[in-house]
Amino acid sequence: MTTPDRTYLLVPGAGGSAWYWHRLVPELRRRGHEAIAVELPAADDRAGLREYADTIVAAAGDHERLVLVAQSMGGLSAPLACDRLEVTELILVNAMIPAPGETGGDWWTVTGQEQARRALDEREGRAPDAPFDPRVMFFHDVPAEVTEAAMAVETPQSGTPFGEPWPLDAWPAVPTRVLSGEQDRLFPAAFQARIARQRLGITAEPVPGGHLVALSRPAELAARLTG
């Protein structure tokens, strides 16, 4: 039996659904790696960042030398698991990068996300004040059949984790990469590059695709994660 080269522990964003990674997991395994998609307790108002971190750690089981991958909101909880697992690399994909003591709710204002999103909408010809449409914001580059499958499943997200101050004093001492979708409409690539530089001193790596790149470009994302 061949031992996988690496184990990728995949932390989803808001809604906490492991299903988000269902197109990426086979791509990673095809390349000789193991992949574990985490299901977070997103609908549970009793679950905060600590419980999310506990869930990530439990999902890892006995696996060692993990590459921890965090999508979007997963950037709040994945770093909290780094001191409890053998993490060789932390990879943020279109992810929130919190500062010590900052709540997830405050992050949007402090970072200037809304201004960045509006500016991109205006440049690309979308009405910045139009009602929120997930098909426009998130699924614009996702295959139609995948979009319809996603729309058929409710993925509620409790506000509890967003109300908690980020508990670490500093970013984990783990090699970190930031991958930013070139067509991300929620967290524009230039915005992600600025936050990565300001908060982590890291140069973000552009990847093709929008905010849900694991659904829209799984093969390309797998290549970047493993490369």
N, C-alpha and C positions, 0 to 999 in steps of 0.2 A: 504494500500500500504506500503510495507516494505521500509524503508530508507536504502540506501546503507551504508555499514560500512565505506568505504573510497572512495574518488575520486582520481583516478590516471590520471594525465595529462601527456601525452606521447609525447615527443619531438624527432623527427627523426634526423638522421644524414644527410650527404651530399645527395643532391637531394631533401630533404625536404618533402618526400612523406608520407602522413598519412597511405598509403597502407602498409608501412613497418610493422605496428602494427596490421594488420588485423587478424593474428592468435592469438595474445596475448589478444586482447580486449575480445573475448568471454570467454577466460580462466579466466580473472579477474572477469567478470560478473557472471560466474558460481560459483565463490567463494563469491558472495554477494557484490561485489564492483561495482562502476561506473568507466568507463574508457573513456577518451576523447583523440583521436588521433589528433595531431596538423598537419596541412598542412602549411609548411613554404614557403615563396616566393622565393624559391631557384633559379629560372630561371631569376629573375629580377635583372639586374645589378644596379638598383637604390636602392635596399634593402641591408642594412648592418645590423650589430648586433642590432642596436636600433630598426629597423623595425621587425627583427625576434622576439625580446622581446615583441614588441607591439602585434604581431600576437599571441604569447603564452598567453599573458594576455587576449586578446579578446576571445580566444578559451575557457578560463576558465569560462567566463560568470559570473554568480552569485554563482558559487560553492565555498564553503569554505572548510577549512581544507584539503588542497590538498597535495597529494604525487606527487612531480614533478620528472619525470623520463626522463633522457637524454641519447640518444644513440650517440656514436661516436662524430661527429662534433657538436651535440646538447649540448655538454659540454661547448661550447663557449657562447651560447645564453641563455640557461635555467637559469643559476645563475643570469642573469640580470633582470629576472622577479620576483625574490624572495622578493624584497622590495615592490612589488606592488600587491602581492597576499598573502593569508594566507597559507603559505607553512609549513607543519609540518615536512616534510622530503624531502631531495633531494637525488635521487639515480642515480648514474652515471653507465651506462652499456657500457663497452668497449669504454669509452668516453675520449675525450681530456680534460685535466685539465690545463687551461691557468694560467699564472702568470700575475700580474698587469703590464700593458704597453706592453706586448708581443703580437705580431700579430699572428694570426692563421697560417700564412705562415712561420713565424720564428719558431713556436712551433716544427716543425718536426726536424729541425737541433739542436735547443737548447736542446731538450730532448734526442737526440740520437736515434730517432725512426728507422732511416734507418739501423744503425748498429745492432740494436736489431732484426729487421726483417731479415736482411741478415744472422745473426748468427743462427736464428731459421731455416731458409731455409736450411742452410748447415747441421745442426744437423738432420733434417728430410729428407734429400736427395733430396731437390729441388734445381734447379739451381738458385742462387740468382740474376743473371743477365738476366734471361729469360724475354721476353716481358711480360708486365702486362696482366694477364688473370683474369677477375673477377670471372670466374668459379672456378679457382684454389685458388684465394686469399679470396674470400668472400662466395662462394656458395658450397664449398666442402662438407659441412654437411647438406645442405638444401635439402629437398625432390625435386625430379626431376620436378614434376608438378609445384611446387612453383617457382623453378628456371626459368622455361620456361615462366611463367606468368610475372616474374620480368623482364626478358630479352625483353619481348614484349612491354614494356613501357619505353619511354625515360624519364630520370630524370636528366636534365642538372643542373649543380651547378655553379652559378656565383662565380667569384673570389673575389667579393667585400668584403664579411665578413672576408676573410682571410687576407686582406690588412689593416684591422683596428686594432689599438692597443686595447687590452682588457681594458675596461674603469674603472673597479672597482679597488679600492685601496686595497681591501682584499677580501677573500672568504666570501660569505654571512654567517651571524651568524645563520645558519640553520643546524640541524643535518643532516649529509651527510654520505652516504654509497657508496662504490665503488665495483661494481660487475665486475669481469674480466673473460672472456671466456677462459677456459683451452685450447681450440684448436684455439684460435684467431691467425691468421697468419699475420695480419696487425699490431696489437698492442699485441705482445706476452705477456702472463700472467705475466712473471717475470718483463718485462718492465713496465707494468701497476702497478704492486705492488711497484716498485721502485718510480715511479712518484707520486703515491698516498701517499707514506710514506714521500717523500721529500717535496712535496708541501702542503699536507693537514694534515700530521701526522696521516694518517688513514691506517689501515691494509686492503688491498683489499681482498674481499671474492671471491674465485674461484667458477665458475659455469660451468657446462658442456656446450660445444658448441663453435662455432667459432665466428667470428666478428658479424654475423647477427643472434644472438642467438634467437631473437624474432621470426624469421622465421624458425629456425631449431629446437628449443626446447621450444616452447611456454608454455607448461604445467610446465616444470621444472623452467622456468624463473618466471612464475606467482607464483609458490610456494615460490620462494626466495624473490620476491618482497613483498608478503603478509605475509611471515613468520616473 
